[in-house]
Every structure is written in structure tokens, then in C-alpha cells.
Amino acid sequence: MSESISQTSGKRRDRSIRLAVLSSFVSKGGSILLQLLSIPIAIRVLGREEFGLYTTVSLTLSTISMLEVGVGPALTHGLTRAQAAGDEVKQRELGSTAFFLMLGMSLLVGVALAVILWTVPLLSLFGESFAGQEASLRPALWAGLGLFLMYFVLNLTERVREGFLEVASNNLWGATGNVVAAIAVAAGIWFIPQVWFLVVAVHGSVILTKICNTLTLWKKHPVIRPAPKSFRVLTAKSLLTDGIAFSTSMLVTGLVEYNLCGWLVGRADGPAATALYGIFISLTVMQLGFVVMLSTPTWPAVSEALARKDLAWAQNAAKRLYLFGAVFAICSALGLLALGPYVLPLWLGKEFSSISRLLLGCYGLYFVAHVWRHLNHAMMIGTGQVGKMVRIQLIESILVAVLGALALRYGGIEGMLATMAVLIFILTGSVLPGLVFKALKTP
């Protein structure tokens, strides 16, 4: 009987992953198509420097949404275990507690950031290279702040869907958001070609579809609707403890590799260089999406499999994920190195025709390292080893911040990217895989 239950659960997990991957092609494909079309059009209409301002705003405000990440995995883990045990009371407590916890954090962070944005001169934040651009920066930052604070609460819907193994629903709503964003971006570029409207068009469309996803989730799973009486202090403490640890790790990673490095590049060479670095970040996000479409449904399924003591299924799922991610990253890096000098100028315009193969090679090395680290992060979360992962990641991020800044000073963007890649391979890239497969072998 137990073997039959295990086989049924395994088939259900396999089906949820297949549906998630298939729907991801629609969602990620639409997202990539949106960026492939909107980025070059925006550069041509706004100009490279104005697009550099948009990149600066997006990099700055994206840091805010990273604060939610820690509560998300803890919530997903709790829901997978509660669902495996058939405990609806626990599911209700987790959903309500997470909702009101993140609502409170959103208000607190919003007030703190609003004070900073109101009182600190923008040139003190972004450097003298942005002198004369304050009129474009400030409204975009205010608009983006309100939108990104909404991510705090609405992103929980996707984590809940993951806990119920319903990633496909997230992807379908994401695909809808891409369509809305494409329409909004097209309208904005031609009728309101301003940085603040581009921020609203891209991120506001995402917020709209996240609201729809949330409402349909509550309709399908009434047990997860937030109710003040289901809020539990002990549950909040558990979510917040894991959340602070994981969010600190992920926040530092994003701050260092996206925000800090982008800020350093801007201070060294101005908005035009920031635009170039922003292109690399966009390439990373677009390409990583193909790996995320498999890792996102896999790690909650691995968590549920471990809760049901189905080690064989969990081991096979982890191996498939590692193999797919590694092969994809290497092929992508080699393809960019071979075709990048010809394709990128056609895509972005003649202003980007001077990108060298050395720079593309260094970026490709960083991308492979970045994907490998993502795979290890996903499996460390799935095997419930967030604490160990956080400690190693913090050490890595500190070294990346210090040595990456030195490499930028003496070796330019090429040296910075290569240094970041080597450090990732040495630390999280070599230590975490052993911890993952050790946990998968433990009954």
C-alpha cells in the first residue's frame, strides 16, 4: 500500500513539473520576447543615457523585492509538509500569518525608503555623473517604490502556489502579464517616452496580473485566505527567522552583483556604462528564466518527496535539474561568445558594436557560475538547508564585493565579471553540491 501511495505521489509531482515547464515556455518566452523588443526600441527612442537612467531605477528598486524571498521558501516548505499531512489548520495559519507579516513589513520598509528618498540628495546616492538627470530620476523612483512594495505581499501568492505544486498557474498569469506589459510599453514608448512611465508600464502590468493570480488562488483554496484570527505569533517568528537569514543572503547577493557593481560601473564611467552593465543583467535574467522554469517546480516537489520519505524520486529529480542547468549554461555562454559580436549590435544598435569577445567571454563565465549557484541554491532550499547555505553565501558575497571592486578598478568590467565567476565556483559552486547530495542520501 505504501509503495502504491509513493508511486501515486511521484506521478503527481512529475505531472506538476511537466505542466510547469510547458507553461513556462509560454511565460518565459513572452518575457524574453518582450525584453528583446522593448529594450532596443527603448534605447532608440529614449537614447542610451535615458535608458541608463531606467536601468539605474530598476536596479535600485529591485533590491526592495528581494526582502520577501526569505519568507517565501519557508512558507512553501511549511505548506508542502502541511499538505502531505492533510493539515488544513496549519495551512490556514501559514497563509494568514505570512500575509499579515509581509503587509506589516511592506508598510515599515515603505516609510523608511520614502524618508530616504525625500531627504537624501539623489547625487549622493548615484554619483555626480547623474547631475542634471534628477527630474527624470525622482518621479521614476517614487513610482517604482509604490509598485515594488506591492511585490512584498503579492509575491506570496506564487510561493503558496509552489507549496500546492501549482507553478503552472503562476506561469500562465505571468504570460498574461507579459501581454499587458507589451501593450503598455508600446504605448509608453511612443506616446509618453519618459523613464517613470516605462517603470510603471513594465512593473505595473506585473502587479495587475499578480492581483488576479491572488484572487483566483483564494477562490480555489479558501483555506489560504488571510484571516486575522488565524495569525499565529509562533508561526510568524518561525517564518521571520528563516526569512531574515535567507533574505539577508539573497539581498546581499543582489546588492553586490547587481546594485553595487552597477553603481560602481556608473560612478566610474557614467550612465552609458551602466546601460551596458544593465544589458548583461537583462541577458542573465532572460537566459536564467529557462533554468528557473525547471528549478521552481522541482525544489518544492523535492521538499514534498522528502517529507514522504521518497528519497529515490528526490535524488533523480535533483540529478535531472543539475544536468539540464549545467548543459544549458555552457551552451548559452559558447553561443554568445561565437555570435555576440554580430547579434548584439543588430539587436541593440550601433552604439553597442564595440563589445569585445573578451568581455563576452568574461560575462559567459559569470553566467555559467551564476546558473550553477542557482541550481545549488534551489536544491539547498528543497533539502531544508537554508542556514548552511546562508553562511557560505555571505562569505562569498563579501569576497565578491571587495575583490570585484578591485578587479573593476584595474581590469574594467571584464576583470570584475571574471573575478565574480571564479569566486562563485570556489565557494557555493564547490561546497553546496556535496551538502545537497548528502541530505538526499539521509533517510
N, C-alpha and C positions, 0 to 999 in steps of 0.2 A: 504493500500500500504506500509506504513512504517513498519507494522508488518511483511509483506512478505519479505521486504528487510532485516529486522533484522534476520528472520529465515534463509534466504539465507546466510547472513554473518556468522551466528552462525554455520551453516553446513560447510561452507568453513574453519572456524577456527578449528572445530572438525576434519575435514579431514586432515588439515595440521599437527595437533598434532599427529593423528594416524600414518600418514606417517613418521613423525619424530621419533616417538617411535619405529616403526618397523625397520626403517633403523638404529636406534641407537643400536639395538640388534646386528646388523652386525658389526657396527663400534666399539662399546664398547666391544663387545665380542672378536673381533680381537685384540683390545688394551690390554684387560686383558690377553688373551692367549699369546700375545707377551711378556708381563711382567712375566707371570707365567713361561714361558720357558726361557726367556733371563736372568732373574735375577739369578736363581740358576746356570745356565751354566756359566754366567759371574763370579759369586763368585768362582766357582770351577776352572775356567781357570785363572782368574786374581788373585785370593786369596782375603781373606776378607779385608785386608788393601788396596789393589789396588782398590777393589770395593768401599771401603770407600772414596777413592780419587774421583772416578767418581761421587759418591753421593754428595760430597762436591762441585764439579764443577757444577753439575746440580742445587743444591740448590742455589748456588751463582748467577748463570746466569739466573735462572728462575725469579728472582726478577726484572730483566730488562723488561721482557714481561708484568709484572703487570702494568707498567706505561700506557699501551694502554687501559686498561679496562675502564677508565672513559669516554673517547671519544666514546667508543663503545655503551654503553647504551644510551647516549644522541643522537647518530646518529640513533640508532634503533628506539627510541621514535619519533624522527623527521620524519623518513621515514614512520612509521605506520600512523602518523597523515596526512602526505602529500598524502600517497596513499589513505587513507579514503576520503580525499577531492578531489582526482583526480588531484593534483597539480604537474605536471611533472617539472615545472620550479624549484620548491622548492626541488624536488628530485635531480635534476641535481646540484643545488647549494650545497646541503648537501653532495653528493658523492664527488664532486670535492674539496670542502673545506676540508673535512675530510682527503682525500688522501694527499693533499699537506701539510696540517698541520702536519700529522704524519710523512711524509717524512722529513720535517724540524726538527722535534723533534728527529727522528732517527739519523740524522747527528750530532746534538748537543750532544745527550747522548753518541753516539759512540766516539766522540772526547774526552769528559770528562772521560769516563771509560778507554779509551786507555791510556790517560795520567796517570791515577791512576795505571793501570796495569803495565805501563812501569817504573814508578818511585818508587812505594811503594814496599818494600820487602815483599815477599809472607808470610814469617813467622810472619810479623807484622799483616797481615790480618787473618791468620788461626791458629797461635799459634806455639809454639816450638815443639809440638807433630808431626808436619809435616816436621821436619828437615830431609833432605836427599831425600825428595819427590818432590823437586822443578822442577826437569827435567821432571816429569810426569804431574805436575800441570800446568806449564806455557803454553805449547802448547795446552792443552785441554781448558784452559781459553781463549786463543786467538781465537781458532777455534769456541768455543761456543759463544764468543762475536759477531762475524760476523753473525752467524746464528740467534741469538736471536734478533739482531737489525732488521733483516728482518721480524721478527714477528710483529714489530711495524706497518708496513704498510700492510702486508698480512692478519693480523687478522681482518682488517676492512671488508674484503670480507665476513667473517662469520657474522659480525654484520649487513651488508647490507642484506644478505640472510634472517636473522631473521626478519628484517624490512619488507621484502616481504613475510614473512611466508613460507620460503623455507628452513627450517632447514634440511629437508631430504637430500637436495643436499650436505650440509656440511657433513652430516654423511656418505654419500656414498664416498665422496672424502677422508674422514678420514679413512674409511675402506681400501681404496686403499693405503693410506699412511702406514697403518699397515703392509700390504703385502710387500711393498717396504722396510720398516724398518726391517721386519723379515729376509728378504734376506740379507740386508746389515749387520745386527747384526751377523747373522750366518757366513757370510764371514769374518767379522772383528774378531770375537772371535777365529776363527780357523787359520786365515792367518795373521792378524795384531792385536794381542792381546794387544792393548795399550789403555790407557784411552782416549786419544784425538780422536782415531778413533771410539770408542764407542759413544762418544758425536756426532761426525759427522754422524755416521750411524743412530742413533735414531732421532736426530733433523733435520738433512739434508733431510731425507726422508719426514718428515712432511712439510718442506719448499717446496720441489718439488711439492707435491700434492696441497699445498696452491696456488702455482703459477698457476697450471692447473685450480683450482677452480675459481681463479680470472679471467682468460681468458674466461672461459665459462660463467661467470656472465656478463661480459662486452658484450659478444655476444648476450646473451638473453635479457639484459636490456641496450641498447645503451645509454639510458638517464643517466646512472650512470657512464659512462666512464669519467675519470678525464680530465678536460679541464681548462687551466689557466684562461680563460675568465669568467668561472663560479665560480671562487673563490670569496667569499664574506667575508670582514673583520668582519662584524657584526655576521655572522654565525660562523666564526672561534672563535670569542670572546665567543659566547654562548656555543659552543662545549667545548672550553678550560676551561671556568668557571666551568661547570658541571664536566668536565674531571679532573680538578685539585682536586676538592672536593672528587669525588668518587675514583680517583686513589690514593689519599693520604690515604683514609680509607683502601682500599684493599691492598695497598702497605705496610702499617703499619701492617696489619693483617698477610700478608705473611712473612714479615720481622721478626715479633715477633715469630709466631708459627712454621714456617719452618726454616728460616735462623738463627735468633738469638738463638732459642732454640737448633737447630742443632749445631750451632757454640759453644754454651756453653757446650753442651754434649761432643763435640770434644776436647775442651780445658781441660775439666775435666778428660776425660778418653781416649782420643786419637781416631784415625781413626776407630778402631774396634767398639767403642761405637757409632760413627757417622753412621757406616754401619747399626747397629741395629735400630737407630732412623730413618734412611733412609728407612728401611723396613716398619716401621709404616707409614711413609709418602706415600710410594708406595701403601700400603694397603688402606689408606684413599682415594687416587686418584682413585684406581681401583673400590672400592665399591661406592664412591660418583658418579662415572660415571653412575650408574643405576638410580640415582635420577636426575642427570643433564639431562639425556635423556628425562625426562618429564618436568623439570623446564625450560629448554632452549626454547622449543617452546611455553610453557604456558605463560610466562610473556609478550612476545611481543603480543600474542593473547589477553591477558587481557588488555594491553595498547590500542589495536585497539578497543576492545569491549567498553572500557570506552570512547574512542573518539566518538564512535557511540551511546553512552548513553545506551548500552545494559548491565545494571547492573546485571540482573539475571544470564546471562551467565558468567560474570566475577566472581560472587560470587561462583557459582557452580565449576568453574574451579579451583579457589583458594582452596576450600574445598577438592577437589579431590587430589590436589598436596600435601597439608598438610597431609592428611590421608596416602597416599602412602609412602611419605618420612618418616614419623614417624614410621610406621609399619616396613618398610624395615630396618631402622637403628637399631631398637630394636632387631629384629630377627637376624640381622647380628652380633651384639655385643654378643648376647647369644650364637650363633653358634660358634663364635671364642673362647669364654670362655670355651665352652664344648669340642671342638675338637682341638683348637690351639696347646696344648702341644704335640699332636700326629701328626698333619698335618704339622706344620711348620718345624720340623726337617726333615721330608721326602721331603719337598719342597726345603728347603734352605741348608740342610746338617747338620751334627752332631755338627758343631760349634754353631748352634742356638738351641741346645737341652736343654739349661738351662733356657729358657724363662719360667717364672713362671706364674701361674694363676692370681696372684695378679697384675703382670704387664699387662697381657692381659685384666683383668677386668678394670684397670685404663684406658687403651687405649680404650676399648669398651665404657666406659662412655664418654671419649673425643669424640669418633666418633659420638655417638648419639647427643651430644651437637653441634658438627660441622655440622652435617646434618640439625639439627633444625635451626641453624643460617643461613645456605644456603637457606633453604626454605623461611625464613623471608626476607633475602636479595633479593631473586628473586621477591617476591611479593611487597616489598617496591619499587623496580625499576619499576615493572609493574604498580604500582599505582602512580608513579611520585613523590615519597617522598625521593629522594636521599639525600637532605640536612639534613633532620631529622635523617636518617639512619647513615650518616657520623658522626654526632656529638656523637651519642650514641656509635658507633663502635670505635671511637678514645679513648673515656674514657675506654671502655672495654680493648682495646689493651694495653693501658698504664698500667692498673692494671695487665694484664696478664704478661707483661714484667717484672714488679717489683716482684710481688708475685710468678710468675713462676720460676724466677731465685732463689729466696729464697727457694722455695719448692725443686728445684733440688739440692741445696746445702745440705739441711737437710733431704730430703726424697728420693733422687735419681730420676730417670726418672718416677717412679711410682707416687711420690708426685707431680712432675711437671705436668704430664698429668691430674691427678685428680683435681689439682688446676685450670688448664685451663678450664676444663669442668664445674666446679662449677661457675666460673666467667661468662662463656658464658650463662649458664642457668639464672643466676641472672640478667644480663643486656640485651643483644639483645634477649635472649630467652624468656624473660617475657614482655619486653616493646614493641617490634616491632609487635607482633601479634595483639595487640589492635589497633595500628595505621593502620595496613593493613585493618582490617575489618571495622574500622571507615570510611576509604576512600572508601571502596566498597559499603557502605550504603549511601554515599553522592551523590545526583543527579548531 
